[in-house]
């Protein structure tokens, strides 16, 4: 894996979580700007998915197993979009809380991906 990309995805996910957590604290639902932030984080996560698959196809192997690595990789790409769709169903402050939780989950998945790869 590319360590810098893993770091960028984790930091942007935490920034999104803080931003949506702030909206939650102000009793606001997710707004269009939040969805733009989710799109940026999602694009970074998909870029990491592509890099991971290319590295696997190139013969690199994660230390803790390919199957678990792929599961975490796919889960990390799906975490924020899933939270975004859930926030559309809940157009109250709890939608913002859902996205904040999705950002935190993505950051934790990034740490775990780094560990699985052998970092």
C-alpha positions as a Markdown table, in Angstrom:
| # | Residue | x | y | z |
|---|---|---|---|---|
| 1 | Unk | 0.0 | 0.0 | 0.0 |
| 2 | Unk | 1.0 | 3.6 | -0.4 |
| 3 | Unk | 1.5 | 4.9 | 3.1 |
| 4 | Unk | 0.9 | 8.6 | 2.2 |
| 5 | Unk | -2.5 | 7.7 | 0.6 |
| 6 | Unk | -3.5 | 5.7 | 3.6 |
| 7 | Unk | -2.6 | 8.7 | 5.8 |
| 8 | Unk | -4.5 | 11.2 | 3.6 |
| 9 | Unk | -7.6 | 9.0 | 3.5 |
| 10 | Unk | -7.5 | 8.6 | 7.3 |
| 11 | Unk | -7.0 | 12.3 | 8.0 |
| 12 | Unk | -9.7 | 13.4 | 5.5 |
| 13 | Unk | -12.1 | 10.9 | 7.0 |
| 14 | Unk | -11.4 | 12.3 | 10.5 |
| 15 | Unk | -11.9 | 15.9 | 9.2 |
| 16 | Unk | -15.2 | 14.9 | 7.7 |
| 17 | Unk | -16.2 | 13.3 | 11.0 |
| 18 | Unk | -15.3 | 16.5 | 12.9 |
| 19 | Unk | -17.2 | 18.6 | 10.4 |
| 20 | Unk | -20.3 | 16.5 | 10.6 |
| 21 | Unk | -20.0 | 16.2 | 14.3 |
| 22 | Unk | -20.0 | 19.9 | 14.5 |
| 23 | Unk | -23.2 | 20.0 | 12.4 |
| 24 | Unk | -24.7 | 17.5 | 14.8 |
| 25 | Unk | -23.8 | 19.6 | 17.8 |
| 26 | Unk | -25.5 | 22.6 | 16.2 |
| 27 | Unk | -28.6 | 20.5 | 15.5 |
| 28 | Unk | -28.2 | 20.5 | 11.7 |
| 29 | Unk | -28.8 | 17.8 | 9.2 |
| 30 | Unk | -26.3 | 17.0 | 6.4 |
| 31 | Unk | -26.2 | 19.8 | 3.8 |
| 32 | Unk | -24.9 | 19.8 | 0.2 |
| 33 | Unk | -21.4 | 20.8 | 1.4 |
| 34 | Unk | -21.3 | 17.7 | 3.6 |
| 35 | Unk | -22.1 | 15.6 | 0.6 |
| 36 | Unk | -19.2 | 17.2 | -1.4 |
| 37 | Unk | -16.9 | 16.4 | 1.5 |
| 38 | Unk | -18.2 | 12.8 | 1.5 |
| 39 | Unk | -17.5 | 12.6 | -2.3 |
| 40 | Unk | -13.9 | 13.7 | -1.8 |
| 41 | Unk | -13.3 | 11.2 | 0.9 |
| 42 | Unk | -15.1 | 8.5 | -1.1 |
| 43 | Unk | -12.9 | 9.2 | -4.2 |
| 44 | Unk | -9.8 | 8.9 | -2.1 |
| 45 | Unk | -11.0 | 5.6 | -0.6 |
| 46 | Unk | -11.8 | 4.3 | -4.1 |
| 47 | Unk | -8.3 | 5.4 | -5.3 |
| 48 | Unk | -6.9 | 3.3 | -2.4 |
| 49 | Unk | -9.1 | 0.4 | -3.5 |
| 50 | Unk | -7.7 | 0.6 | -7.0 |
| 51 | Unk | -4.1 | 0.9 | -5.7 |
| 52 | Unk | -4.6 | -2.1 | -3.4 |
| 53 | Unk | -6.0 | -4.3 | -6.2 |
| 54 | Unk | -3.2 | -3.2 | -8.6 |
| 55 | Unk | -0.6 | -4.1 | -5.9 |
| 56 | Unk | -2.2 | -7.5 | -5.4 |
| 57 | Unk | -2.4 | -8.1 | -9.1 |
| 58 | Unk | 1.3 | -7.2 | -9.4 |
| 59 | Unk | 2.2 | -10.0 | -7.0 |
| 60 | Unk | 2.5 | -8.1 | -3.7 |
| 61 | Unk | 1.0 | -9.9 | -0.8 |
| 62 | Unk | -0.3 | -8.5 | 2.6 |
| 63 | Unk | 1.3 | -10.0 | 5.7 |
| 64 | Unk | -2.0 | -11.1 | 7.3 |
| 65 | Unk | -3.7 | -12.6 | 4.2 |
| 66 | Unk | -5.3 | -11.5 | 1.0 |
| 67 | Unk | -8.9 | -12.3 | 1.8 |
| 68 | Unk | -9.0 | -10.2 | 5.0 |
| 69 | Unk | -7.1 | -7.4 | 3.2 |
| 70 | Unk | -9.7 | -7.3 | 0.4 |
| 71 | Unk | -12.5 | -7.4 | 2.8 |
| 72 | Unk | -11.2 | -4.3 | 4.7 |
| 73 | Unk | -10.3 | -2.6 | 1.4 |
| 74 | Unk | -13.9 | -3.0 | 0.1 |
| 75 | Unk | -15.4 | -2.1 | 3.4 |
| 76 | Unk | -13.3 | 1.1 | 3.6 |
| 77 | Unk | -14.5 | 2.2 | 0.1 |
| 78 | Unk | -18.1 | 1.6 | 1.1 |
| 79 | Unk | -18.1 | 3.1 | 4.6 |
| 80 | Unk | -18.7 | 6.8 | 3.8 |
| 81 | Unk | -21.1 | 6.2 | 0.9 |
| 82 | Unk | -23.2 | 3.9 | 3.1 |
| 83 | Unk | -23.3 | 6.6 | 5.8 |
| 84 | Unk | -24.2 | 9.2 | 3.3 |
| 85 | Unk | -27.1 | 7.2 | 2.0 |
| 86 | Unk | -28.3 | 6.6 | 5.6 |
| 87 | Unk | -28.1 | 10.3 | 6.3 |
| 88 | Unk | -30.4 | 11.0 | 3.3 |
| 89 | Unk | -33.0 | 8.8 | 5.0 |
| 90 | Unk | -32.6 | 10.7 | 8.3 |
| 91 | Unk | -32.8 | 14.4 | 7.5 |
| 92 | Unk | -32.3 | 15.5 | 11.1 |
| 93 | Unk | -29.2 | 16.1 | 13.2 |
| 94 | Unk | -28.9 | 12.3 | 13.5 |
| 95 | Unk | -28.0 | 12.2 | 9.8 |
| 96 | Unk | -25.0 | 14.3 | 10.5 |
| 97 | Unk | -24.1 | 12.0 | 13.4 |
| 98 | Unk | -24.3 | 9.0 | 11.1 |
| 99 | Unk | -21.8 | 10.6 | 8.7 |
| 100 | Unk | -19.5 | 11.5 | 11.5 |
| 101 | Unk | -19.6 | 7.9 | 12.7 |
| 102 | Unk | -18.9 | 6.7 | 9.1 |
| 103 | Unk | -15.8 | 9.0 | 9.0 |
| 104 | Unk | -14.5 | 7.6 | 12.3 |
| 105 | Unk | -15.1 | 4.0 | 11.0 |
| 106 | Unk | -13.2 | 4.8 | 7.8 |
| 107 | Unk | -10.3 | 6.1 | 9.8 |
| 108 | Unk | -10.2 | 3.0 | 12.0 |
| 109 | Unk | -10.4 | 0.8 | 8.9 |
| 110 | Unk | -7.4 | 2.7 | 7.4 |
| 111 | Unk | -5.3 | 1.9 | 10.5 |
| 112 | Unk | -6.3 | -1.7 | 10.2 |
| 113 | Unk | -5.5 | -1.9 | 6.5 |
| 114 | Unk | -2.0 | -0.5 | 7.3 |
| 115 | Unk | -1.6 | -3.2 | 9.9 |
| 116 | Unk | -2.8 | -6.0 | 7.6 |
| 117 | Unk | -0.5 | -4.9 | 4.8 |
| 118 | Unk | 2.5 | -5.1 | 7.1 |
| 119 | Unk | 3.1 | -1.4 | 8.0 |
